[in-house]
Amino acid sequence: MEKPKLSSSLEDYLEAIAELVESEGHAHTKDIAARLHFSMSSVTNALQNLAARGLIEYLPNAPVVLTPEGAERAAVIRNRHLAMRVFFTNVLRLDEDEANDTACRMEHIVSEKVMARFVFLAEAITNRSDCASLRAHLEQMMPRLCPSDEVALSPLSELPEGEQAIVVKVSDNLRGKKRFADLGLVPGTLVKMEGHAPFGNLLRVKVMFSSLSLRSEDAANILVRLAEA
Amino acid sequence: MAVRMSNSKTTYRIALAGNPNCGKTTLFNALTGTRQHVGNYAGVTVERKTGTFRAGGLEVTAVDLPGVYSLSSSSPEEKVAFQELMDSPVDLIVNVCDAANLQRNLYLTTQLAELGIPYILVLNMFDDAERNGFAFDIPKLESFFGTVVVRTVGTTERGVAELTETIGKVLDGRLRLRPPCFRYNPLVDEAIGAVAEQVASAPGASELGFPARYFAIKLIEGDQATCALPALRSVAAGLGPLRDRLAARTGMSADTLMADTRYGMIAGACREVISISASSRRQLSDRLDKVMTSPVFGLPIFLGIMFAVFAFTFVCGEPLCQLVEMVFGGLGLVVSRVWPETCLPWLRELVIGGVIPGVGGVLTFLPNILLLFLAIAFLEGTGYMNRAAFVMDGFMHRFGLHGKSFIPMLLGFGCTVPAIMATRTIESRRDRLTTILILPLVSCGARFPIYALFIPAFFAARYRALVLWVIYVIGLAFALLFARLLKSTLFRGEEEVFVMELPPYRMPTAKGIAIDLGERAVMYLHKAGTVILAASVILFLVNSYPKTAGLPEEGLARLRELERTVASRPDDQEARRRLEELRAAQAVAQSRATLGGRIGGALSRALVFAGFENRRGEPDWKASSAIVGAFAAKELFVSQLTILYAQDRPRYVEAMRHVEGEDDDGWMRAALADNYTPLSGFCMMLFCLIAMPCIGTVVVVWRETGSLRLTVAQVAGLTLTAYVTATVVYQLGKLLSLGTA
């Protein structure tokens, strides 16, 4: 029988209840609210909803108890989360916080089927002996992709006058991206802030050996890192 | 041996391609001299320049492609440049580069090379590059880009002979060039190869004229024009997954991936080819810009320069204008003396009254227009124009206009016709149309004679400057208001991308300015001049026909009797005076009966509320029919009014005789002051300022916008605004008894 789908917030509740039961031995309404940063009233609503679906037993003034079915659902959800987190930390080499965060957002949108296959892939990469060279390659390459968080990036529009910087990333939000690229505003190009227009929002930027003027709204979409003089 | 050019061919086509501001046009002028032809590409307002010259005994036609940074389709210039190369194959491309900014310029070179057409790489402004400490490894550059390099200095024509010789050598097959197949990186090369195979096997692709590889790259970039080619549509439709895969693997969207890859390759090449010995890179230009575009001095400098431009135009232009007027005045007199009244009288009248003043009217503007364009061409040549746009953008942007809109608006103070033509520098169509539509509100030089006549007639000396200023400011205020309005209604939409290069300051060449000036003069005479001439002749007819006797039967009899009396008794002052009076009355009746007079009469019934009312409170048909005349050219309002008051001239000349400091127009001012209140006068000026632009402007707007509907809407909108504004001012003024004395 197909299980009725739960909304992502209801899944979060189930997960939270299971975690509380595991760590504290019981799950009180106010603890659930504190854990999820929700108000008591919305927690009450959600718990009534879950009780109606037969996933928890919810009586006033008593801790919430998972039904056998609820416990099973919670285990599946936690499993998914764990598998993702492991994949993000071990394979993609993201740090703990980013891995946890991304897993939280992804776990709700992935179907059971995709999840099962995904977990299988992750385990294959991590464990199989014929994947050893792949593991070595990933370990070496992953940290090099988008190393942006290592250096402080700032938008070109905020570059102080007279300072030089190197374009690191051009956001897809930049309108007419191709025109700027044609003029040399691509990652790796050295730019220098030359000045601002008397009023309004035009900037004068030296790109290669020519001065370009562009709007600061547009320049805000071009991320640069300061170049050592 | 495979020789690309057959020896039987005697005329060749080459194209000059390069970035904006790389000195391409100067080089084009050096190559072709005055053997040039300027036209327009169909549908867009990008100029198409062609010229011919001889290279090594061969007749060569050169096309000066518009300056572009890339062969994409992100601007009209780029579309046109690519279309030109697609539609009419060239035998050779001369790629002009600014040697001191080679890295950026080579970006276009990589694209041109991929067209598979032999090309010559010209390092222009080579002296500048050397002065700035650049040294080039020419053989390495040649082998890397599969071309031959020629070093030139366009301004002094250094290296031009060598360039001509090289062009000849390549065209007659003595020098064979093979454009290279660039290697970028394995990932990109593999993708290009895969798509190129698909393109090559697509039906109809072999007729496209360029190598499959070129189109493969454009398809990967998602270039609109290329994806829309019928032969490639099916290939383009299937590229989504490949583009996604490339984006996923490079972390960069496919449309800018190629730009990044090309610049990457060029950076590598430049490291090997260019060495920079001094660090004094164009320091003078940078230092100048620190001042010229600075938040503090930028604006005052700009205003100062603009003031100089205007002083130059009008102070130097004045004597020339007077000369033209004198010559045509004299010509009219001579013709009227030589041509007997009895011989073809209607033609005589047409020539003396319509054609000669018409031609004179066209030519009187020429000195001002030429001087204005001389100044503009100079400023453009130095590179200051883009700085002006940079400095003014903050202000213009607030009203929904582009920084570049300022230049046409400035020209608009001189003459609206060249100003509208100058809007071609604005890339965005919406910004351009907005600017064109509001330009007539900028009070042009032709409207000045109206103010010059009216203001002294009605206002005391100490208020005159103020009133003139108010008139100009009202025009500007309306212009900016309408710009704002248009941008938030008719031309609403996402704002265009703004990015503008500020080229290094340079000294323009006299030759370049002279050629530019010649083109402007021809353009004005051809496009505007002919229409103004035709309109003045038509207007002359409207104001002269149908001809009537002007007096009833007994009046005519009385006139003939008086003529006889004066003829027989020359010293009878009383008879002479009465004859003059009668003739004047006849002239008034005659002009009232003409088509112009009738239209004016009809208009006056509506215009009376807007201030076209004489002191007796009657609708004034004279000023109203002068409005009809102002349609041909604004300054004709004055001459028309002068004709209509001519019968009262002796009376007012007499009245003004003892007033000192009055010029020849003095009697006309007296006539105005006698017939209208100052409030009327002010409202008439207001109406002339805002109401429908002259026929020359209307025609140019129509040609430049390519939309008759927009043109008609503009005329109607402006006229309505003028009527409403003048009416509100006049009625309010009357209510408050302002200027009704």
Interface residues (C-beta under 8 A of the other chain):
Chain A: L145 C146 V170 D172 R175 G176 K177 K178 R179 F180 A181 D182 L183 G184 V186 P187 G188 T189 E194 G195 H196 A197 P198 F199 G200 N201 L202 R204 K206 V207 M208 F209 S210 S211 L212 S213 L214 R215 D218
Chain B: Y69 S70 S72 S74 S75 A100 N101 Q103 R104 Y107 E221 G251 M252 S253 D255 T256 A259 D260 Y263 G264 A267 R281 R282 D286 D289 K290 T293 S294 P295 V296 G298 L299 N386 F390 V391 D393 G394 F395 H397 R398 G403 E494 V497 F498 V499 M500 E501 L502 P503 P504
